[in-house]
């Protein structure tokens, strides 16, 4: 009697284990099929009259990425806006920054080096300009990399046209 009971319990346990295994394999196959068969959305691109070609930073992003030609250099930038276009007040801010770029870049580097001990002797290059704060149109951020160590991106945040904060990303 006890032997039959143990066989029944083991049979039920084996059946449950098989169901769980089949369910797991089914979910795995569904995930792979869903990934490869899903509708692919292309990144949005627009041709802006002042900024040139802009690409969306992501499918559902309100950020736009572009490149500005300043003093013979291509400077990447990110600008805020909507899903259809950049914010015109931020475009005006970016145009203002471009007009005085050399001075702002020099001030940002001097401010960063005065605050961050480890890069005082670094040869910094502008990595990107961020003009994405739609609530505070006068705020923007310069990002730099050290030519000797490009694993860190150093930031200088300008608030109301003045450098106020520094930081970095690994």
FIKEZA-272567 format. One record per residue: residue number from 1; residue in three letters; chain; y negated, z, x negated of N, C-alpha, C, O in turn. Coordinates in nm, 3 decimals, always signed. Layout:
N
ATOM  num  residu  chaine  n_north     n_up   n_east  ca_north    ca_up  ca_east  c_north     c_up   c_east  o_north     o_up   o_east
ATOM  NUM     ALA       A        Y        Z        X         Y        Z        X        Y        Z        X        Y        Z        X
...
This chain:
170
ATOM  num  residu  chaine  n_north     n_up   n_east  ca_north    ca_up  ca_east  c_north     c_up   c_east  o_north     o_up   o_east
ATOM    1     UNK       A   +0.119   +0.000   -0.081    +0.000   +0.000   +0.000   -0.126   +0.000   -0.086   -0.217   -0.080   -0.064
ATOM    2     UNK       A   -0.132   +0.089   -0.183    -0.249   +0.096   -0.271   -0.260   -0.033   -0.352   -0.371   -0.079   -0.380
ATOM    3     UNK       A   -0.148   -0.090   -0.390    -0.147   -0.216   -0.466   -0.210   -0.329   -0.387   -0.288   -0.407   -0.442
ATOM    4     UNK       A   -0.176   -0.339   -0.256    -0.236   -0.443   -0.172   -0.387   -0.422   -0.157   -0.464   -0.518   -0.158
ATOM    5     UNK       A   -0.428   -0.297   -0.144    -0.569   -0.263   -0.130   -0.647   -0.306   -0.254   -0.756   -0.362   -0.243
ATOM    6     UNK       A   -0.593   -0.279   -0.372    -0.658   -0.316   -0.499   -0.665   -0.468   -0.510   -0.766   -0.522   -0.556
ATOM    7     UNK       A   -0.559   -0.537   -0.470    -0.559   -0.684   -0.477   -0.666   -0.741   -0.383   -0.734   -0.837   -0.419
ATOM    8     UNK       A   -0.680   -0.684   -0.265    -0.781   -0.732   -0.170   -0.921   -0.709   -0.226   -1.006   -0.798   -0.219
ATOM    9     UNK       A   -0.947   -0.591   -0.283    -1.079   -0.560   -0.340   -1.109   -0.653   -0.456   -1.220   -0.706   -0.467
ATOM   10     UNK       A   -1.011   -0.673   -0.543    -1.033   -0.764   -0.656   -1.055   -0.908   -0.609   -1.135   -0.980   -0.668
ATOM   11     UNK       A   -0.985   -0.949   -0.505    -1.003   -1.084   -0.450   -1.145   -1.102   -0.394   -1.209   -1.204   -0.416
ATOM   12     UNK       A   -1.191   -1.001   -0.321    -1.327   -1.006   -0.265   -1.430   -1.007   -0.378   -1.528   -1.082   -0.372
ATOM   13     UNK       A   -1.410   -0.925   -0.480    -1.502   -0.922   -0.594   -1.505   -1.057   -0.666   -1.611   -1.104   -0.705
ATOM   14     UNK       A   -1.388   -1.118   -0.683    -1.380   -1.248   -0.747   -1.450   -1.354   -0.663   -1.520   -1.440   -0.717
ATOM   15     UNK       A   -1.433   -1.349   -0.532    -1.500   -1.442   -0.443   -1.652   -1.427   -0.451   -1.723   -1.526   -0.459
ATOM   16     UNK       A   -1.702   -1.303   -0.450    -1.846   -1.277   -0.463   -1.899   -1.327   -0.597   -2.007   -1.385   -0.603
ATOM   17     UNK       A   -1.824   -1.303   -0.704    -1.866   -1.350   -0.836   -1.876   -1.502   -0.839   -1.969   -1.558   -0.896
ATOM   18     UNK       A   -1.779   -1.570   -0.777    -1.781   -1.716   -0.771   -1.902   -1.765   -0.692   -1.966   -1.863   -0.731
ATOM   19     UNK       A   -1.934   -1.699   -0.579    -2.050   -1.738   -0.497   -2.179   -1.720   -0.577   -2.266   -1.808   -0.575
ATOM   20     UNK       A   -2.193   -1.607   -0.647    -2.313   -1.582   -0.728   -2.325   -1.687   -0.839   -2.435   -1.738   -0.864
ATOM   21     UNK       A   -2.215   -1.719   -0.904    -2.217   -1.819   -1.010   -2.256   -1.956   -0.956   -2.339   -2.024   -1.015
ATOM   22     UNK       A   -2.198   -1.997   -0.845    -2.231   -2.127   -0.785   -2.376   -2.129   -0.741   -2.445   -2.230   -0.761
ATOM   23     UNK       A   -2.424   -2.021   -0.681    -2.564   -2.012   -0.640   -2.657   -2.025   -0.761   -2.757   -2.096   -0.754
ATOM   24     UNK       A   -2.626   -1.956   -0.871    -2.707   -1.963   -0.993   -2.710   -2.102   -1.052   -2.816   -2.150   -1.092
ATOM   25     UNK       A   -2.595   -2.167   -1.057    -2.589   -2.304   -1.110   -2.669   -2.398   -1.019   -2.738   -2.488   -1.068
ATOM   26     UNK       A   -2.660   -2.378   -0.889    -2.735   -2.460   -0.795   -2.886   -2.445   -0.814   -2.959   -2.544   -0.813
ATOM   27     UNK       A   -2.931   -2.322   -0.832    -3.075   -2.299   -0.856   -3.119   -2.363   -0.986   -3.229   -2.419   -0.993
ATOM   28     UNK       A   -3.036   -2.357   -1.088    -3.067   -2.416   -1.217   -3.081   -2.568   -1.204   -3.177   -2.626   -1.255
ATOM   29     UNK       A   -2.986   -2.631   -1.137    -2.990   -2.776   -1.119   -3.110   -2.815   -1.033   -3.176   -2.915   -1.061
ATOM   30     UNK       A   -3.139   -2.738   -0.928    -3.255   -2.765   -0.844   -3.384   -2.757   -0.926   -3.472   -2.842   -0.911
ATOM   31     UNK       A   -3.395   -2.657   -1.012    -3.514   -2.642   -1.096   -3.535   -2.762   -1.188   -3.647   -2.812   -1.202
ATOM   32     UNK       A   -3.428   -2.807   -1.250    -3.439   -2.923   -1.339   -3.478   -3.047   -1.259   -3.567   -3.122   -1.300
ATOM   33     UNK       A   -3.412   -3.070   -1.145    -3.443   -3.186   -1.062   -3.587   -3.179   -1.012   -3.657   -3.281   -1.012
ATOM   34     UNK       A   -3.631   -3.062   -0.970    -3.767   -3.046   -0.920   -3.868   -3.077   -1.030   -3.970   -3.141   -1.004
ATOM   35     UNK       A   -3.842   -3.034   -1.151    -3.933   -3.058   -1.264   -3.944   -3.208   -1.292   -4.055   -3.259   -1.310
ATOM   36     UNK       A   -3.833   -3.277   -1.297    -3.836   -3.419   -1.333   -3.872   -3.512   -1.218   -3.919   -3.623   -1.242
ATOM   37     UNK       A   -3.853   -3.468   -1.096    -3.881   -3.555   -0.982   -4.012   -3.523   -0.911   -4.049   -3.594   -0.817
ATOM   38     UNK       A   -4.082   -3.419   -0.953    -4.205   -3.382   -0.882   -4.313   -3.489   -0.904   -4.306   -3.569   -0.997
ATOM   39     UNK       A   -4.409   -3.486   -0.817    -4.519   -3.582   -0.826   -4.606   -3.545   -0.945   -4.652   -3.431   -0.957
ATOM   40     UNK       A   -4.628   -3.639   -1.030    -4.712   -3.616   -1.148   -4.857   -3.646   -1.111   -4.888   -3.753   -1.060
ATOM   41     UNK       A   -4.945   -3.550   -1.137    -5.087   -3.570   -1.112   -5.154   -3.599   -1.245   -5.139   -3.525   -1.342
ATOM   42     UNK       A   -5.227   -3.705   -1.248    -5.296   -3.742   -1.370   -5.422   -3.657   -1.387   -5.484   -3.618   -1.288
ATOM   43     UNK       A   -5.456   -3.630   -1.510    -5.581   -3.558   -1.536   -5.697   -3.645   -1.487   -5.695   -3.767   -1.500
ATOM   44     UNK       A   -5.795   -3.579   -1.431    -5.910   -3.653   -1.380   -6.003   -3.693   -1.493   -6.020   -3.617   -1.589
ATOM   45     UNK       A   -6.060   -3.808   -1.483    -6.160   -3.856   -1.579   -6.277   -3.912   -1.501   -6.260   -3.975   -1.397
ATOM   46     UNK       A   -6.396   -3.889   -1.554    -6.515   -3.952   -1.495   -6.602   -4.003   -1.609   -6.595   -3.955   -1.722
ATOM   47     UNK       A   -6.683   -4.101   -1.577    -6.782   -4.151   -1.672   -6.917   -4.096   -1.627   -6.975   -4.145   -1.529
ATOM   48     UNK       A   -6.966   -3.996   -1.697    -7.093   -3.933   -1.660   -7.207   -4.013   -1.722   -7.197   -4.055   -1.837
ATOM   49     UNK       A   -7.316   -4.034   -1.648    -7.425   -4.117   -1.702   -7.491   -4.061   -1.828   -7.540   -4.138   -1.910
ATOM   50     UNK       A   -7.493   -3.929   -1.845    -7.558   -3.869   -1.962   -7.458   -3.822   -2.067   -7.489   -3.825   -2.187
ATOM   51     UNK       A   -7.341   -3.779   -2.025    -7.247   -3.718   -2.118   -7.132   -3.809   -2.159   -7.055   -3.774   -2.248
ATOM   52     UNK       A   -7.120   -3.924   -2.095    -7.013   -4.016   -2.129   -6.883   -3.977   -2.062   -6.883   -3.921   -1.952
ATOM   53     UNK       A   -6.771   -4.008   -2.128    -6.639   -3.983   -2.071   -6.609   -3.833   -2.070   -6.615   -3.767   -2.173
ATOM   54     UNK       A   -6.575   -3.782   -1.952    -6.536   -3.643   -1.936   -6.397   -3.637   -1.876   -6.364   -3.715   -1.787
ATOM   55     UNK       A   -6.316   -3.545   -1.926    -6.181   -3.526   -1.874   -6.171   -3.385   -1.818   -6.227   -3.291   -1.874
ATOM   56     UNK       A   -6.099   -3.372   -1.708    -6.081   -3.239   -1.650   -5.997   -3.156   -1.746   -5.906   -3.207   -1.812
ATOM   57     UNK       A   -6.028   -3.027   -1.752    -5.955   -2.937   -1.840   -5.818   -2.903   -1.783   -5.736   -2.842   -1.851
ATOM   58     UNK       A   -5.793   -2.940   -1.660    -5.665   -2.915   -1.594   -5.669   -2.973   -1.454   -5.776   -3.009   -1.405
ATOM   59     UNK       A   -5.555   -2.984   -1.392    -5.547   -3.048   -1.261   -5.636   -2.979   -1.158   -5.706   -3.045   -1.082
ATOM   60     UNK       A   -5.634   -2.847   -1.157    -5.713   -2.773   -1.058   -5.833   -2.703   -1.121   -5.885   -2.607   -1.065
ATOM   61     UNK       A   -5.876   -2.750   -1.235    -5.984   -2.684   -1.308   -6.121   -2.737   -1.268   -6.135   -2.853   -1.229
ATOM   62     UNK       A   -6.220   -2.650   -1.278    -6.359   -2.689   -1.259   -6.429   -2.711   -1.392   -6.552   -2.724   -1.397
ATOM   63     UNK       A   -6.353   -2.714   -1.500    -6.409   -2.735   -1.633   -6.385   -2.879   -1.676   -6.283   -2.939   -1.645
ATOM   64     UNK       A   -6.482   -2.932   -1.749    -6.476   -3.068   -1.799   -6.492   -3.066   -1.950   -6.573   -2.989   -2.003
ATOM   65     UNK       A   -6.415   -3.149   -2.020    -6.420   -3.157   -2.164   -6.475   -3.293   -2.204   -6.446   -3.395   -2.142
ATOM   66     UNK       A   -6.556   -3.292   -2.310    -6.612   -3.417   -2.359   -6.648   -3.403   -2.506   -6.620   -3.302   -2.569
ATOM   67     UNK       A   -6.711   -3.508   -2.558    -6.756   -3.508   -2.697   -6.900   -3.558   -2.698   -6.933   -3.659   -2.636
ATOM   68     UNK       A   -6.984   -3.486   -2.771    -7.124   -3.525   -2.783   -7.151   -3.571   -2.926   -7.107   -3.508   -3.022
ATOM   69     UNK       A   -7.223   -3.678   -2.938    -7.264   -3.728   -3.071   -7.396   -3.660   -3.105   -7.498   -3.687   -3.043
ATOM   70     UNK       A   -7.392   -3.571   -3.206    -7.510   -3.494   -3.245   -7.523   -3.500   -3.397   -7.430   -3.464   -3.469
ATOM   71     UNK       A   -7.635   -3.545   -3.444    -7.661   -3.553   -3.588   -7.549   -3.624   -3.663   -7.511   -3.582   -3.772
ATOM   72     UNK       A   -7.497   -3.730   -3.605    -7.391   -3.808   -3.670   -7.253   -3.745   -3.663   -7.160   -3.795   -3.727
ATOM   73     UNK       A   -7.237   -3.637   -3.588    -7.107   -3.570   -3.575   -7.062   -3.575   -3.430   -7.144   -3.581   -3.338
ATOM   74     UNK       A   -6.931   -3.572   -3.412    -6.873   -3.561   -3.278   -6.846   -3.413   -3.252   -6.761   -3.354   -3.318
ATOM   75     UNK       A   -6.917   -3.355   -3.158    -6.901   -3.213   -3.126   -6.831   -3.202   -2.990   -6.887   -3.244   -2.889
ATOM   76     UNK       A   -6.709   -3.146   -2.987    -6.642   -3.125   -2.859   -6.718   -3.020   -2.777   -6.774   -2.925   -2.831
ATOM   77     UNK       A   -6.717   -3.038   -2.646    -6.780   -2.939   -2.559   -6.698   -2.924   -2.432   -6.620   -3.012   -2.396
ATOM   78     UNK       A   -6.719   -2.813   -2.367    -6.662   -2.787   -2.234   -6.779   -2.747   -2.146   -6.866   -2.669   -2.185
ATOM   79     UNK       A   -6.780   -2.802   -2.025    -6.890   -2.776   -1.933   -6.833   -2.744   -1.795   -6.735   -2.805   -1.753
ATOM   80     UNK       A   -6.894   -2.651   -1.727    -6.848   -2.610   -1.595   -6.900   -2.701   -1.486   -6.992   -2.780   -1.507
ATOM   81     UNK       A   -6.841   -2.689   -1.369    -6.884   -2.768   -1.254   -6.790   -2.752   -1.138   -6.742   -2.642   -1.110
ATOM   82     UNK       A   -6.764   -2.862   -1.071    -6.671   -2.862   -0.958   -6.553   -2.951   -0.994   -6.542   -2.999   -1.107
ATOM   83     UNK       A   -6.466   -2.971   -0.899    -6.349   -3.057   -0.924   -6.389   -3.204   -0.934   -6.309   -3.287   -0.978
ATOM   84     UNK       A   -6.512   -3.239   -0.893    -6.554   -3.378   -0.894   -6.654   -3.413   -1.004   -6.664   -3.529   -1.043
ATOM   85     UNK       A   -6.730   -3.315   -1.054    -6.833   -3.346   -1.154   -6.885   -3.217   -1.217   -6.868   -3.109   -1.160
ATOM   86     UNK       A   -6.948   -3.228   -1.334    -7.009   -3.109   -1.393   -7.133   -3.066   -1.317   -7.198   -3.147   -1.251
ATOM   87     UNK       A   -7.165   -2.940   -1.327    -7.285   -2.882   -1.265   -7.409   -2.941   -1.332   -7.419   -2.941   -1.455
ATOM   88     UNK       A   -7.501   -2.992   -1.253    -7.619   -3.060   -1.310   -7.711   -2.965   -1.387   -7.777   -3.007   -1.482
ATOM   89     UNK       A   -7.715   -2.839   -1.347    -7.796   -2.742   -1.424   -7.734   -2.718   -1.560   -7.805   -2.700   -1.659
ATOM   90     UNK       A   -7.600   -2.718   -1.566    -7.533   -2.704   -1.695   -7.548   -2.831   -1.779   -7.555   -2.823   -1.902
ATOM   91     UNK       A   -7.553   -2.947   -1.715    -7.579   -3.072   -1.787   -7.717   -3.065   -1.852   -7.733   -3.103   -1.968
ATOM   92     UNK       A   -7.816   -3.018   -1.777    -7.951   -3.004   -1.832   -7.952   -2.906   -1.949   -8.019   -2.930   -2.049
ATOM   93     UNK       A   -7.877   -2.796   -1.937    -7.868   -2.698   -2.046   -7.804   -2.761   -2.169   -7.851   -2.742   -2.281
ATOM   94     UNK       A   -7.696   -2.837   -2.148    -7.630   -2.904   -2.261   -7.724   -3.003   -2.328   -7.726   -3.013   -2.451
ATOM   95     UNK       A   -7.800   -3.076   -2.251    -7.896   -3.170   -2.309   -8.002   -3.096   -2.390   -8.043   -3.142   -2.497
ATOM   96     UNK       A   -8.046   -2.981   -2.341    -8.142   -2.899   -2.415   -8.082   -2.848   -2.546   -8.150   -2.848   -2.649
ATOM   97     UNK       A   -7.957   -2.806   -2.542    -7.890   -2.758   -2.663   -7.875   -2.872   -2.763   -7.896   -2.852   -2.883
ATOM   98     UNK       A   -7.840   -2.991   -2.716    -7.826   -3.106   -2.805   -7.958   -3.137   -2.876   -7.958   -3.173   -2.994
ATOM   99     UNK       A   -8.070   -3.123   -2.805    -8.202   -3.153   -2.863   -8.238   -3.058   -2.976   -8.312   -3.096   -3.067
ATOM  100     UNK       A   -8.190   -2.935   -2.973    -8.221   -2.837   -3.077   -8.095   -2.783   -3.143   -8.089   -2.668   -3.186
ATOM  101     UNK       A   -7.994   -2.869   -3.149    -7.862   -2.829   -3.195   -7.863   -2.773   -3.337   -7.804   -2.668   -3.362
ATOM  102     UNK       A   -7.929   -2.840   -3.429    -7.931   -2.796   -3.569   -7.981   -2.654   -3.583   -7.920   -2.573   -3.654
ATOM  103     UNK       A   -8.090   -2.622   -3.516    -8.147   -2.487   -3.523   -8.053   -2.384   -3.459   -8.030   -2.277   -3.515
ATOM  104     UNK       A   -8.000   -2.417   -3.342    -7.910   -2.323   -3.274   -7.783   -2.300   -3.354   -7.736   -2.187   -3.364
ATOM  105     UNK       A   -7.726   -2.405   -3.410    -7.605   -2.393   -3.491   -7.632   -2.305   -3.613   -7.551   -2.218   -3.646
ATOM  106     UNK       A   -7.745   -2.327   -3.679    -7.781   -2.246   -3.796   -7.798   -2.099   -3.758   -7.749   -2.010   -3.828
ATOM  107     UNK       A   -7.866   -2.073   -3.646    -7.884   -1.934   -3.599   -7.751   -1.869   -3.564   -7.728   -1.752   -3.594
ATOM  108     UNK       A   -7.662   -1.947   -3.500    -7.531   -1.893   -3.462   -7.450   -1.856   -3.586   -7.389   -1.749   -3.591
ATOM  109     UNK       A   -7.448   -1.943   -3.686    -7.372   -1.915   -3.808   -7.430   -1.794   -3.881   -7.355   -1.708   -3.927
ATOM  110     UNK       A   -7.563   -1.787   -3.891    -7.626   -1.673   -3.958   -7.594   -1.543   -3.884   -7.565   -1.442   -3.947
ATOM  111     UNK       A   -7.600   -1.545   -3.752    -7.570   -1.427   -3.672   -7.424   -1.386   -3.690   -7.394   -1.268   -3.707
ATOM  112     UNK       A   -7.333   -1.483   -3.685    -7.191   -1.455   -3.701   -7.162   -1.394   -3.838   -7.089   -1.296   -3.848
ATOM  113     UNK       A   -7.217   -1.452   -3.942    -7.192   -1.401   -4.077   -7.254   -1.263   -4.098   -7.203   -1.184   -4.177
ATOM  114     UNK       A   -7.363   -1.234   -4.028    -7.424   -1.101   -4.042   -7.341   -0.994   -3.971   -7.350   -0.876   -4.006
ATOM  115     UNK       A   -7.261   -1.033   -3.874    -7.182   -0.938   -3.796   -7.038   -0.925   -3.841   -6.977   -0.819   -3.825
ATOM  116     UNK       A   -6.982   -1.031   -3.897    -6.839   -1.034   -3.930   -6.821   -1.039   -4.082   -6.840   -1.143   -4.145
ATOM  117     UNK       A   -6.784   -0.927   -4.138    -6.769   -0.910   -4.283   -6.675   -1.011   -4.347   -6.705   -1.064   -4.454
ATOM  118     UNK       A   -6.562   -1.038   -4.283    -6.458   -1.119   -4.346   -6.493   -1.267   -4.360   -6.422   -1.340   -4.429
ATOM  119     UNK       A   -6.598   -1.313   -4.296    -6.633   -1.455   -4.307   -6.772   -1.478   -4.367   -6.830   -1.585   -4.350
ATOM  120     UNK       A   -6.824   -1.379   -4.436    -6.958   -1.393   -4.494   -6.970   -1.512   -4.588   -7.074   -1.577   -4.594
ATOM  121     UNK       A   -6.863   -1.540   -4.663    -6.866   -1.651   -4.758   -6.793   -1.774   -4.706   -6.767   -1.867   -4.781
ATOM  122     UNK       A   -6.758   -1.774   -4.579    -6.679   -1.883   -4.522   -6.763   -2.009   -4.503   -6.884   -2.003   -4.483
ATOM  123     UNK       A   -6.695   -2.120   -4.509    -6.757   -2.249   -4.479   -6.722   -2.283   -4.334   -6.613   -2.335   -4.307
ATOM  124     UNK       A   -6.812   -2.253   -4.242    -6.784   -2.268   -4.099   -6.823   -2.406   -4.049   -6.925   -2.463   -4.088
ATOM  125     UNK       A   -6.740   -2.459   -3.962    -6.767   -2.587   -3.896   -6.762   -2.565   -3.746   -6.680   -2.488   -3.696
ATOM  126     UNK       A   -6.850   -2.633   -3.675    -6.852   -2.619   -3.530   -6.724   -2.676   -3.471   -6.689   -2.791   -3.496
ATOM  127     UNK       A   -6.656   -2.594   -3.394    -6.529   -2.631   -3.331   -6.553   -2.684   -3.190   -6.494   -2.784   -3.150
ATOM  128     UNK       A   -6.640   -2.614   -3.115    -6.666   -2.654   -2.977   -6.790   -2.580   -2.927   -6.824   -2.473   -2.976
ATOM  129     UNK       A   -6.854   -2.640   -2.829    -6.967   -2.581   -2.759   -6.924   -2.558   -2.615   -6.873   -2.649   -2.550
ATOM  130     UNK       A   -6.944   -2.436   -2.565    -6.900   -2.399   -2.430   -7.022   -2.371   -2.344   -7.096   -2.275   -2.368
ATOM  131     UNK       A   -7.042   -2.455   -2.243    -7.153   -2.438   -2.148   -7.089   -2.434   -2.010   -7.102   -2.529   -1.932
ATOM  132     UNK       A   -7.021   -2.325   -1.980    -6.941   -2.324   -1.857   -6.976   -2.213   -1.759   -6.915   -2.204   -1.653
ATOM  133     UNK       A   -7.073   -2.128   -1.792    -7.105   -2.016   -1.704   -7.199   -2.063   -1.594   -7.319   -2.076   -1.616
ATOM  134     UNK       A   -7.144   -2.090   -1.476    -7.225   -2.142   -1.366   -7.318   -2.039   -1.304   -7.416   -2.075   -1.238
ATOM  135     UNK       A   -7.290   -1.912   -1.325    -7.377   -1.808   -1.271   -7.496   -1.781   -1.362   -7.603   -1.740   -1.316
ATOM  136     UNK       A   -7.479   -1.804   -1.491    -7.587   -1.782   -1.588   -7.602   -1.910   -1.670   -7.542   -1.926   -1.776
ATOM  137     UNK       A   -7.683   -2.001   -1.618    -7.697   -2.134   -1.677   -7.756   -2.133   -1.817   -7.736   -2.228   -1.893
ATOM  138     UNK       A   -7.828   -2.028   -1.852    -7.890   -2.024   -1.985   -7.798   -1.967   -2.092   -7.835   -1.963   -2.209
ATOM  139     UNK       A   -7.679   -1.924   -2.054    -7.584   -1.869   -2.150   -7.489   -1.979   -2.197   -7.449   -2.066   -2.119
ATOM  140     UNK       A   -7.454   -1.975   -2.325    -7.360   -2.071   -2.381   -7.296   -2.010   -2.504   -7.341   -1.906   -2.552
ATOM  141     UNK       A   -7.190   -2.073   -2.554    -7.115   -2.018   -2.666   -7.086   -2.126   -2.769   -7.039   -2.235   -2.734
ATOM  142     UNK       A   -7.114   -2.096   -2.894    -7.072   -2.180   -3.006   -6.938   -2.126   -3.056   -6.919   -2.005   -3.064
ATOM  143     UNK       A   -6.847   -2.215   -3.089    -6.720   -2.176   -3.148   -6.708   -2.245   -3.284   -6.741   -2.362   -3.298
ATOM  144     UNK       A   -6.661   -2.168   -3.383    -6.652   -2.218   -3.521   -6.513   -2.192   -3.578   -6.442   -2.102   -3.533
ATOM  145     UNK       A   -6.476   -2.273   -3.677    -6.356   -2.248   -3.756   -6.397   -2.249   -3.902   -6.489   -2.319   -3.943
ATOM  146     UNK       A   -6.325   -2.170   -3.980    -6.344   -2.164   -4.124   -6.256   -2.273   -4.184   -6.137   -2.280   -4.152
ATOM  147     UNK       A   -6.312   -2.356   -4.269    -6.234   -2.465   -4.327   -6.116   -2.414   -4.410   -6.017   -2.486   -4.426
ATOM  148     UNK       A   -6.125   -2.293   -4.464    -6.015   -2.236   -4.543   -5.909   -2.170   -4.456   -5.794   -2.157   -4.498
ATOM  149     UNK       A   -5.946   -2.129   -4.333    -5.851   -2.061   -4.243   -5.882   -2.105   -4.100   -5.962   -2.042   -4.031
ATOM  150     UNK       A   -5.818   -2.212   -4.057    -5.848   -2.264   -3.923   -5.761   -2.203   -3.814   -5.752   -2.258   -3.704
ATOM  151     UNK       A   -5.695   -2.091   -3.844    -5.611   -2.027   -3.744   -5.692   -1.936   -3.650   -5.640   -1.894   -3.546
ATOM  152     UNK       A   -5.815   -1.908   -3.685    -5.901   -1.827   -3.597   -6.022   -1.909   -3.555   -6.081   -1.981   -3.635
ATOM  153     UNK       A   -6.057   -1.896   -3.428    -6.177   -1.959   -3.375   -6.278   -1.847   -3.352   -6.254   -1.756   -3.272
ATOM  154     UNK       A   -6.390   -1.856   -3.422    -6.495   -1.755   -3.412   -6.597   -1.799   -3.308   -6.631   -1.917   -3.299
ATOM  155     UNK       A   -6.646   -1.703   -3.228    -6.741   -1.732   -3.121   -6.872   -1.658   -3.142   -6.875   -1.545   -3.192
ATOM  156     UNK       A   -6.980   -1.724   -3.102    -7.110   -1.659   -3.091   -7.162   -1.692   -2.952   -7.185   -1.808   -2.918
ATOM  157     UNK       A   -7.180   -1.588   -2.872    -7.229   -1.606   -2.736   -7.381   -1.589   -2.735   -7.434   -1.490   -2.784
ATOM  158     UNK       A   -7.449   -1.688   -2.679    -7.593   -1.683   -2.661   -7.622   -1.638   -2.519   -7.565   -1.692   -2.423
ATOM  159     UNK       A   -7.711   -1.541   -2.505    -7.755   -1.492   -2.375   -7.905   -1.512   -2.369   -7.978   -1.460   -2.453
ATOM  160     UNK       A   -7.951   -1.587   -2.270    -8.093   -1.621   -2.256   -8.149   -1.681   -2.384   -8.262   -1.651   -2.423
ATOM  161     UNK       A   -8.070   -1.767   -2.449    -8.117   -1.840   -2.566   -8.109   -1.767   -2.698   -8.149   -1.821   -2.801
ATOM  162     UNK       A   -8.057   -1.643   -2.698    -8.047   -1.564   -2.820   -7.902   -1.526   -2.848   -7.828   -1.494   -2.755
ATOM  163     UNK       A   -7.861   -1.530   -2.976    -7.724   -1.487   -3.007   -7.708   -1.337   -2.983   -7.787   -1.257   -3.034
ATOM  164     UNK       A   -7.605   -1.299   -2.905    -7.589   -1.159   -2.867   -7.452   -1.100   -2.902   -7.443   -0.982   -2.933
ATOM  165     UNK       A   -7.345   -1.182   -2.898    -7.210   -1.128   -2.918   -7.130   -1.220   -3.009   -7.151   -1.342   -3.012
ATOM  166     UNK       A   -7.038   -1.159   -3.082    -6.945   -1.235   -3.163   -6.803   -1.195   -3.125   -6.780   -1.090   -3.066
ATOM  167     UNK       A   -6.710   -1.279   -3.160    -6.569   -1.250   -3.136   -6.485   -1.361   -3.194   -6.537   -1.455   -3.253
ATOM  168     UNK       A   -6.353   -1.350   -3.178    -6.264   -1.455   -3.226   -6.136   -1.459   -3.146   -6.098   -1.361   -3.081
ATOM  169     UNK       A   -6.071   -1.574   -3.151    -5.939   -1.595   -3.091   -5.843   -1.634   -3.202   -5.880   -1.708   -3.293
ATOM  170     UNK       A   -5.720   -1.585   -3.193    -5.618   -1.629   -3.288   -5.556   -1.758   -3.241   -5.467   -1.811   -3.307
